[in-house]
């Protein structure tokens, strides 16, 4: 099945052409507001330089002309009248107030430079931290500003506890097999898709684990690729607490208890080993530590794990047999693998299945992948420009061996928060946020983050819109351009995809690349002079020329990429057999043993458990870390973080077309669960645990276990008052009022976002007199009793918010050795 289209209308010989009075430009949509992917588009602009329409590019072998609702709605995004247009400042004592004053870029840069130089002189550059959001095209731009402009090693991810979004999986891959693995849907080779690539094989089985690809399209992977291979005969195994569209079409649906993925993966290993279904040739030639895995897996019998995971033992056996006997088979894994404190062992247990079945780096299996031409365009981008003595001070490197020995490219977000609160190991005095909204989305314990940020000397936010984080905490906001308004490129796997500017940004908004030139040019101009960079295109040319291995296409610059539209580097299968995986060009894996490590050699040396294992989440019905009284008070298993059709995390809430798809935050549960708590579909309910509460609207879903509820994340209400105490309603429906910081795993990775405990009860006029936003911003949070305060207490609350007691967090932080 090949997509057909009018080749005269959709030109394949040029990147730009005319259709009447419209200019058609073939390029990539990759930026904010956006998602994890860079799909190829055709922009249509009129003679006045205005965007008229957006279509998918049918010439693209990557996205094949398909677009989601986000790209199709770009015109509404660009023309939204709430966009930030100019730099703005306010006084530190006015944080939380809507008292912004428009200023020039020169004044904004002077303010940044003043605070950077002051903090560098008084505390050292390491006392500045920079944070970005997830997966969009700021994955190298924000690090460059942190490393080049501030000379700080402390770049990290939006107070994301345990770095629990892809980093546990990718870190595990590098430790265990020496490189990232992705499910092969023929997307990486540029030779045509599916049957049009003679070397490619359709997977006989695809395991979808912990994600819903047709909705999330996460980690540079498009969900419709799986639909394509389903149409060509691929069978599915789906691991998910919810019956998704794909689960409804699966041979086996494993509706596991959230947070028990590692146990299930070990049970699948148990069956594959016990029934002798593993690939002896791969294990014996290329494996290390398999005998130890055999012993470890004996404990995880299907019967034992079925009881633990709330599954049927025979379903576990059926799934193991189907996956192990399919040749080839692929695993498409997602965020939920990361979101428990054992994110690393969980990923290891799943990755072992790929190795033991011989589905490693084969057509239609899981293939080893790198950034094209080894471009350095990720979290380490620019890190070598930070002095070595300062790099040694990166927060977290002395806590986790994986950070210490270079398996991480970021500081630890939990410990950045700890440093703000305690000054240990040194104080954090300035924060730079670029394309991230942690109070609304990434940051666990959102009220705690709010309080911590308010204590900083200086906070700057660069974004497209005014966010709750900016309104609550920023002293300076900087307006950022959207992707049709910028020049850029991104190399998340392959191909390299340029982003071509087709329209001017409104007001004085600038692209993230132009922001680098402005901020580095102000704070560290000698560096730009050294590299010969004066504008955004020269910046892009520098990285293409100096920070990548261009192999057979030396001499190409950014404009060459623009005209090519996309560029696929050569990619071969079974690289470990050909000396491609290792820098010494010898056959084998880029690991210490040179093999696929079922038992990770380095972990054993560092005192980390080298074999995968399951451990109960810290708050679960079976955890020995909490008492029976807590379990009785909060009996429901709470999972969160599932993607929504019209939104990307906390983005898109201000766009009417997106908001129409889902107007309000939803908590999904079985109808019997709702009846047990005296509520019906459409009721607003409070979701509560010992950390706090939020409210969402009940939606029935008979496919969930009656002991589980699934809450939305990322909610705020841009249409409401921005100033405190409301803050766009960010705390009122924020599930991160209930999530936890500092419960990361022994590796430093993973956190229990998807496996907590809670209760629910109906929202009433009486129990809604004091909303969470007021509770946090005026009453200091939930160290007060959860019962509503009396009227006098509310009336007399300090308008700047009472001081929260840091002792509230001290006990748990001490448990983590802090």
N, C-alpha and C positions, 0 to 999 in steps of 0.2 A: 504494500500500500504506500504509494508515493503521493505527497501533496502536489496538486497541480495549480497553476496560476497563470495569468496573462503575463508572459515574459516581456512583451513590449511595454506594458504599463509599469511593471515592477522591474526596472532596469537592473541587469546584473553585471554591467560593464563599467559603471561609474558609481560614485558614492553620492553624487548630487546632480540633479537635472531639473528641468522646468516642465510643468504641466499648466499651460495657459499662464495665468498670472501668479501661480503658486510655485514656490521653490520646494523641491522634495529633497530631503537629506536623510541618507541611510546612516544610522549611528546606533548607539546603545543607551538604554535608559538604566542608569545605575546611580542612585543618589537619594537624598532625602527630599520629601518623604518617599520612602521606597520599601525595599524588602531585601532579602538575601541574594537576589539574582540580578544578572545583567542581561536582560533580553534585548534582542535587536529590534529596533523600531524604524519607522519612516515618519519623520516630522514634516508637516506641510505648513509653510509660512507664507504670508502674503507679502505684497510689495511694501507694506509698512513695517515689516519685521515682526508681525504678530503671529503667534501660533494659532492655526486654524483647526488642525486635526492631527491625530496620532493613529497609526496603524502598525500592526505587527509586520515584520519583514519576512515574506515567504522565502527569500533567498537564504535565510539564516539556517545553517545546519544545526545550530544549537537550539533555538527556540521555535524554528519552523513556522514562523508567522503567528504563533499563538501569543496572546497577551491576557493578563488577568485584569480585573476591574481597576486596579490601581493605575496601571499605565494608561488604560483607556480613559481615565478621568483626569489626566494631567492638565487639561485646559482649565478645569475647575480649580485645581490646586494652585496653578500659577496666578490666576486672577482673583484669588481669595483676598478679601479686603482686610484681613487681620494679620497679614504678613508683616514681619519686621522689615522696615525700610531704611532705618538710619541707626548709627550707634547711639546708645543712650546710657546715661549714668544716673545715679542717685546717691544720697548720703548713706553711709553704713548704718546709721541709727534709724534709717527709714526702710530697712529691709522688711519686706512683706507689704509695704504700702505702694500704691500705684502713683508714685510721684516722680516718674521718669522725666528726664530732661534731655532733649535732643542735643547731640554734640557732633563735632566734625570727626573724621577719621584721624586727623592729626592729633586732636585732643585725646581721643580714645587710645591711640598708640602711646602717647606721653603718659597716660595713666597706667597702662600696662607696664611700660618700661620703668616707671618710678617704683611700683610695687615689686617688680622682679628684682631690680637692683638693690632695693632696701632689704628684702628678705635674703637675697644671696649674701649680702654683707653681714647681716645680723645673725643668720642661722645656717647659711649654706644653701646652695641650689637644691639640695635634696628635700628641703622643706616646702618645695612647690610640687604639687601633684597634678597630673592631667588625666582626664577620663573621657572616654567615648562610649557610644552606644554599640549596638550589635550589628555586625555583618554588612553594613552599607559601605558606601565609598568614602569612608573616613578612616579606614583601617590602617592606612599609612600616613595620612595627612596629620592627624592628631599626634601620633608619636613623633613625627618630625618637628612639630612645634615644641613638644615637651623636651626633646633631646637637643635640638638645634637652638631654639630661642631661650629656653629656661636652663639648659644644661643640667636638667634633673633626670635621674634614672627612674623616677616614679610615675611611669605611665601605667594605667590599668583601666578596668572596665566597670564604670558606673555603679560602684558598690555592689557588684554581683558576687554574692557570697560563694566562696569555694570555686570562683571562676567557672561556675557550673552551667556553661553554655558552649558546647563543642570542645572546649579546652581539655576536659578530662579525656574525651575520646581521642583527640588528636595527640595529646601528650602520651597517652598509652600506646598509640600506634608507633610513635617515634621510639619509645623505649622498647617495645616488644618486637617490632619488625623493621624499624628504621625509616618509616615514611608513612604519610597519610594513605588511607585506603578509602575508595569510594565504590559504590555499586556501578557496574559497567552496563550502561544502556546505550553504548556506541556513541556517547556524546563527546568523546575526547579526541577523536582522530581526524576529523575534518574530511573524511573520505566518503561522505554519504552515510545515511543512517540504516541500521538494521540489515536487511538483506542486501543493501547496496554496498556494504563493506564485506568483501569476500572472506576476511579473516574473522569477522564477528560471528558469535553464536548467540541465539536468543536463550536467555536463562530458562531452564525448565521450571525453576522455582525461585520466587523472590520472597524473602522474609522481611516484613515491614515491622520494625521494632521501635516502639516509643515515639512514633510520629505519624502524622496524617498527611502524606506528601501532596495530595491534590489540593489541600488547603494551605499548608505551610510553605511548600516549595523551598525548603530550608537548605542551608549549607551549599549553595550553588547547584542545587539539584531540583529539576522540574518534575513535579508529580505526574504530569501527563506522559512522561516517558514510560512509567510503569503501566499506564493504561495501554500504551502502544505495544508493549511486550505481552500484556495479557491478551490483546487481540491476536497475537501471534502464537499463543499457546501457553504462556507462562502461568503456572499455578502459584497461589499466594498462601503464605502463613502470616497471620497478623497478630502481633502482641500488643494489646491495648485494652485498658479498662472499659472502653466505650466501643460499641458496634459502629464503626465508621463505614463509609461507603465501600471502602476496600475490604474491610473485615466482613461485610455482608456477602462478598464475592469470594471469600477465601475458602480453601480446602480445610484449614484449621484456624479457628479464632481462639486465641488464648487470652481470656479476660482475667488477667492477673490482678492481685492486690497491688496498688501503687507502692513502689519502693522495694519490691521483691524480685526485680528483674535478674539480679545476679544469681539467686537461687534457681530460677528457672533455667538460665543458661547452663548452670552446672548440671542440672538434671538432664538437659538435652545431651551434654557431653557424656553423662553417665550411660544413657541409652546407646549412643553411638559407639562408645567403647565396649560396653557389655555385649552388644550384638555384632561386634566386629565390622562396623560399617565405615570405619575411618580409612583414609588413604594411606596405606602402608608405605608406598613409594615416597610420598612427600614427607611423611613423618620421619622415616628412617634416613633419608638423604639430607633433609633440610631442617629437621626439628631439633630443638634442645629442651630437655626437661620433661619430655612427654611421659616418661615413667612416673614421675612425681605427680603429674596431673592425673594419671590413671588412679593413683592412690587417693588423691584429694577428692576426685569425683565419686568415689564409692559411697561417701557419706550422703550424697544427694540423690537418693532413690526417687523415682517418680511418685511413689506413694507418699513419702515424707514431704516432698516439695509440693505436691498437689494440696496437701492439707495446709501448708504454710502460705501458698499463693492463692488459695481459694479456687483451685482448678480441679480437673479430672485427670487422673494418672494416665488413662488411655489416650487422652488428647495430647499429653506430653509425648508419649511414645509415637503417636501418629505423626506429630510434627517433626520429631527427630528423624524418623525413618524417611519421610518425604524429603527433607532437606539433604540428608546424607546420601541418598541414592540418586538425587537429581544431578545431572552433569550437563552443563554447569548450573550453579545456584549462586544467588547474590543476596547479601544482607544490606538493606537500606535502614540505617539506624538514625535515631533522632535525639532530641533534647532530653527526654526522660531517662535515657541511659545515664546522663550526667547528674541528674537532680536528686541524689541521695548522698550521704557522706561517703559511701563506697562507690562513687562514680568511677574511679580508676579500676578497682577489682571487677566491677560490673562490666566495663568495657573490655577488660581482659578476658573475662569468661565468654563474652560474645565473640570476640576476635579469635579466640581459640577454636571456635567452631569453623571459622573460615579456613584456618590452617589445617586442622585435622581432616577436613573433607577434601583438601586439595583444590579449593576454590580461590587460591591466592594468585592474583595477577594473571588470570586466564580469561579468555574472551567470555563475556557473560557472567563472570564471577565478581570478585572484589579486586580492583586493580590499584596498584601502587601509583601514586600521582604526586607531582611536585608543581610548584609555580612555574609557568612556562619560561624557558630559558633561564631558570633559577633567578628570576627577578627578586630583588629584596624589597618587596612592596607589601609588608605586613607589619606586625607589631614591633619588630626590631628595626624598622626602617629609620636610619639615621643614628642608631645607638652607638656606633663606633665614634661618633663625634663627641660623646660624653667622656670626660676624662676618666681614666681607669680607676683612680682613687674614689671618684664619685660613684661610678658604677658599682663598686664594692659595697655601697651603702643602700642599695635598692632594698626596699622593705619586703621582707618575706624570704629573701635568699638564705638567711641563716636559720629559718624555721623549717623549711621543707627541703629535703635533699633534691627533689626534682627541680626546685628553683635554684638551689645551690649549684647543681652541676649542669645547668644550662638547658633543661628541658622545658623552661618557661620563658616567654618573652614579655612578661608583665610583672609588676609588683602585685602583692596580694591585697585585694580590695578590703577584706576583713581587717587586715592589719593597718591599712591606711586609716580606716575608721577608728581603730584602737589608738593609733598615734594621735589623731585629732583629739580624742577624749582624754588621753593620759599623758601625752608628750613623750611616749616611749615607742621606739628606741630614741626618737628625737621628735620635736614638734612638727606638725604640718601646719603651715600658716597661710598658704594660698592654694586655691583650687581653680583649675581651668576645665570647663565642661564644653565639649564640642559634640553636637549632635547626640546628646543624651539627656534623659529626663529621669534621673534615678529615683526621685521621690515618688513619681507616678508609676514607675515600671521596674527597673532592674534591681533597685536596692531593697534587700530584705530589711525588716524592721524600719519601715519608712519613717515613723515618728522619731526614731533614734537618729536617723540620718539628718532629718530636718533640724534637730537640735544641734547636732555636731557642726553642720554647715553654718549655722548662725553664729558660732563661736569663732569663725575664722577671721583673719585680718582682711582678706581680700578674696572675692569670688568673681570670676568672669564667665559668661556663658555666650557661646556662639551657636546660633540656631536660626531656623527659618521663622518660627513663631515664638511668641511669649509662652513659656511653659510654666507649670506650677513650680518647678525647681528654680527657674529664673526669677519668678515673682517673689518667692519666699526668701531667696538667699543671695541673689546676685547684686553686685555693686555696679557692674557694667554688662551690657548686652550688645552683641555684635550681629548684624543681619547677614544671613547666608543665602546664596543663590541656590536654585533648584537645578536638576541635572540638565534640562535643555539650555540653561544659562551658563554652562561651564565647559571648560576644556579639561579632560582628565583621562585616565585609563585605569583599569583594574585587572588584576591577574589572579583572581581566586580560581585556582586550577586553570582550566584552559577552555577556550582560547583567550589570548589577550584581546580585550575589547575596548577600543577608544570611545570616549564620550566627547561629542563635538558640540561646541556652542552654536546654537541656531537663533537665539533671541537674546536681547539684553535683559539683565536683571532689573527689577524695578528699584526706584530710589537709589540708595547707595549700597545695596547688597552686593557681596562679593562671593566668589567661589571659595571653597576650602583651599584650593591651590593658591589663589590670589591672597588669601589670608596668611598662608605660610610666608609668602614674599613680604607682606606688610609687617608681620610680627617679628619674624627673624631679622628682616631688614632694619627694624628698630632696636631690638634687644641684642642682636649679635651680628651686626652688618658685615664684620670682617669675614664671616663664613660665606655669606652670599658672594662677596667680592672674590674670595678664593675660588669658588666654584663657577664664577661667571654667570650668575643668575640675577636677572633684573625683572622677569615677569613670569607668568604661569607657564607659558610654552617652553621657555628656557629651563624652568624647573623640571618639567616632564622630560625634556630632552636629556637633562643631566642624569636622571635616574635610568633612562633607557640606555644611555651611553656608558655610564660609570658604575652602575649598581646592578648589572645583570650580565649573564653569559650569553651573548647573542649568537654564538655558534656560526651557522652558515649564513646568517643574514646581517652581518656587520654593516654598520653605516646607516641603518634605518633610524629615522627620527619620528617624532610624534605625528607630523604631517603625513609621513609615509603610512603610518598606522591608520590615520583617518581615512586615507584614500583606499586602503585595503579593506577597511571596515572590521575585520577580525583576522587573527593570525594564529594558526595551529602549529605548535612545534611537533616534530616527529615523536611518536609514542609507540613503543613496542610492548608486547606481552612477555611474561616470564623474564623480567629484567634480571632477576637474581641468578638465572642460569647464564647470562650473557655478560656479566661484569658491568652492568649499567647501574646497579643499585648502590655500589660502594665507590667511594672516592679513589680507592686504590685500583679500580677497574678489575678487581678479581671477582670471580663468581661468589655468590652468597648475598647475605643481607647486611645492611648497614647497622649492625648491632655488635656488641662486644664479642659474642661468640661467632658472629658471622652467620647465624642461623635464625630461624623463626623461633622465638623463645617462649614456649608454652609455660616455662618457669623463668621469670625474668632475672637474669644474672645480676644486673646492676642493683636491683631492688634488694637482693639477698645481701649484697655488700653494704648497703646503706641502712639496713635494719628495717626495711619495709617488707611486709609479707610478699614473697615472690610468686605465690600461686593465688589464683582468684578464690574468693570466698564470699559468703553472705553474712551480713550482720544486720540485725533489726534496726530500722530507723530509730533515732533517739526518742521520738514520740510516736508510738504505735500501740495497737491493742495488745501486743505481745512483748513490749519493751520492758526490760527490768530496770530501766533508768527512771521510770515514773511509777507512782504508786497507784493502788486500786482506786483511791478517791478521785485522782485526776482522770483516770480512764472512765469512771462512772460519770464524771461531770462533763467530759468532752469525748463522747463515745464514737463520733463519726470520723472516718478517715477522709481528710481533705486533700484533694489534688488540685493543681492549678497550672496555668501556663499554656493550655491548648490554644492554637491559633484560631483566628476568626477570619471569615472571608474578606471583609472590607477593610480590615485594620492590620497594621504591622506594629505589634506591641502597643505603645501608647500614642502612636501617630494616627492621623486621619480623622480624629473625632470632630474636627471643625468643618468637614466637608459634607454638605447635605446629601450628596449621592451615596457616600460611604455610610453616613449615619442612618440612612433609610434602610440599609441592609440589616443593621442591628442597632436600634436607637438607644438601648439601655443595657447595663451590665446584667449578666445572667448567671445564676447558679443552677446547675443541672443535677437532677436527682430522680431516683425511682419514685413513681407515684405513691407507693407504700411508705417510703421514707417521709415524704411530705405529709401523708396522713398521720403518721406516727407523731409528728411534731405540730399537728393542728393547722397546717397551711395547705393551700391549693395552688395550682398553676396560676401565675400572674400576681401572687402575693409578693410583697417586699418582705424579706427576712433579714434579721441580723445573723451574721456568721461571727462566732466569737470563740476565742480561747484566752488563755491567761495573759497573752501579750496585748490583745486589743480586739476590736470588732470593726466590721464594715457591713454595709447593706447592699443586697443585690436581689434581683427579681427571679422568682422560682420558675423554672422550665422543666416540665416532665421529660424524662428519658428512661424508658423501661429497660434499656440495655445496660444500665449501671447496676452493680451490686447494691443491695439495699443498705449496705454499711458504708457506702462511699458517696461523697458529693464532689462536684467539680465546679470550681468558681472561676469566673473570668479574671484576667489580670489587665493592668495597663489603663484602667479607667480614670478619666477626669472629664470635666464638662466645660469646654471652652466658652460656651454661650453664657455661663454664669459669671458672677463677680470674681475678678481676679485677685483683688486685695484680700488680706487677712480680715477676718478669720476663715473666709470661705476657700480662698486659694483655688478657684475653679472647681471646688468640690472634690479636690484630689484625695482627701483622707476619707471621705464619706463612703466610697465604694471600693476602697483600695485593699485588695487582699493581702498586700504586703504590710498591713497593720498586724497581721497574724504570723508572718514568716519570721525566720530567725537568722541572726548573724552568729558567727563564731562556732558553728557546728559543722565545720568542714572536716574532711577525712584526714587520716594520718599522713597522707601524701600532700596535704594542702589543697586538694581538689575535691569537688563535690559538696553539695549542701542540700538539705531536705526541703526544697521548694514544693515537691510533688507528693510528700508523704508526711503530713502533719495530722493533728487531731483537733476537733472543734465540736461545737454544738450549734444549733440554729433555733431561732424563735421568731415569731411574727413581729414585724414592726408595727407599733401602735403610737398613737399621739403621745401617750404618757412616756413610753421608753425612748421616744425620739426628740424629747425636749432639748437635749444637749447632743448635738451631732458630733461625730468624730473630729471634724475640722476644728470645731470650737474646743473640744476636749484637748487636742494636741497643741493648738496655737495659743490658747488662753488659759487652760488649766494645767498644762504641763505634761499631759499624756496619761497613761493608764497605771502609773503607780498609785494614783488615787483609786478609791473603790470603784468597781464597775457600775455600782448603783449610781443613779443620777444625783448630783449635788443639789443642795437646796437653793432656792431662788436668790437668797442673799449672797451665797458663795459665788454664784454665777455673776451677779451684778457687780461684786467687788473684785472680780478677777483682774489681775494686772493686765493691762492691754498689751503689754509686750510679752506676755507668757511667763508663768512661774518657772523657776529653774527646776529642771528635772534632776532627780537624784542619781548620780552616776553609780551609786551602790546597786541600783537596780540591775546593772549589767555585770558587776564585778564578779559575782559568784560563778556565772557561766564562763566568763572570760578566763578566770583562774583555772577552771577545769580544762581549758585548752592550753594551759601552760603559759598564759600571757601575764 
